[in-house]
Amino acid sequence: MIIEHFRAGFIKELYNRFDKKGRMLPSGVHYLNSWIDEKIEVCYQLMESESLGKLEEWISHWDDLADFEIIPIIDSQTAKMRILKNDLSN
């Protein structure tokens, strides 16, 4: 998951760039969905990537307009399997 904090004064520029160039995703990075807070200050994006380096490459196209936080996530079924596999006593 990517948390994107829009820089004040640059939101319109960010959307203009998006309209002109699209997401600019490198191969191996896939956009799944996104949600934006009602103040239009923070975007939560669900992405898939084959590597952290590919995500960083994508971020480099936008980091002049927003600050990014990368949060690796797994689906709930994978989490359950990890817990049950590693701790059978509970």
Secondary structure, DSSP 8 states (H G I E B T S, - for coil): -EEEEE-TT-HHHHHHHHHHHTT---TTEEEEEEEE-TTS-EEEEEEEES-HHHHHHHHTTTTTTEEEEE-----HHHHHHHHHHH-TT-
